[in-house]
């Protein structure tokens, strides 16, 4: 009978951008409650890709909207870490809506860099998921000729005489970014590459790539709609069995404890409470916890 060692990523959980957005929104909600105002606080989309966190914010009074058109006069609109396009910024202003901008400073910097390259005459190429809100906002800043590439074959869509500046969605893997850069280079395009991968996310990816190799199985905590969590899971699954839990209740303790060594990390929008709860249940069942 073995005692399972669970190696926990000591930096797992909220990144700086997500922590800032959640804390800021919580403050806004509690001020609203104290002031007993009946103005609505709404968010443009779910604030983070994590059900447990968004359920807590909804219980505190936050109402997520699908589109800015749904906001009513008097609402305060919370903008999430992914940012918005210039068109959406204009819409907010033209409708006179109050807003609190929690766009991650890293994402804001990407918007500035996109604008600079566009003004210098480059056609903007964004590597990432075209459906992701961060990428849609980047594309808005890229102007009419901006394009999103998600797989290397997409490089064929660009004319050979294009002068391009290439940016990455902040949460993709360096490998998938590089594959598309290679495909663009292969076509002989004149290009400037701006590395916009988020260092926090890269660190988590490097951690799971290393420890999922050392461990017999991996445990990844985070929303199923969270792009960075899904990538952590894919990296872990490449090295062995990998569980993806969106909530602590999904944990099957016996299944996990059949492995002698388990690596555990979490996506950037996973709360400390979720991580603590999962670790607590494993520890209570006899696992030995180590933080690396
Ligand atoms: S993952 Fe990085 S870029 Fe995205 S919100 Fe967090 S710190 Fe900002």
Boltz pocket constraint, residues with backbone or C-beta under 6 A from the ligand:
constraints:
  - pocket:
      binder: B
      contacts: [[A, 15], [A, 16], [A, 17], [A, 18], [A, 81], [A, 104], [A, 105], [A, 106], [A, 107], [A, 170], [A, 171], [A, 198], [A, 199], [A, 200], [A, 201], [A, 268]]
      max_distance: 6.0
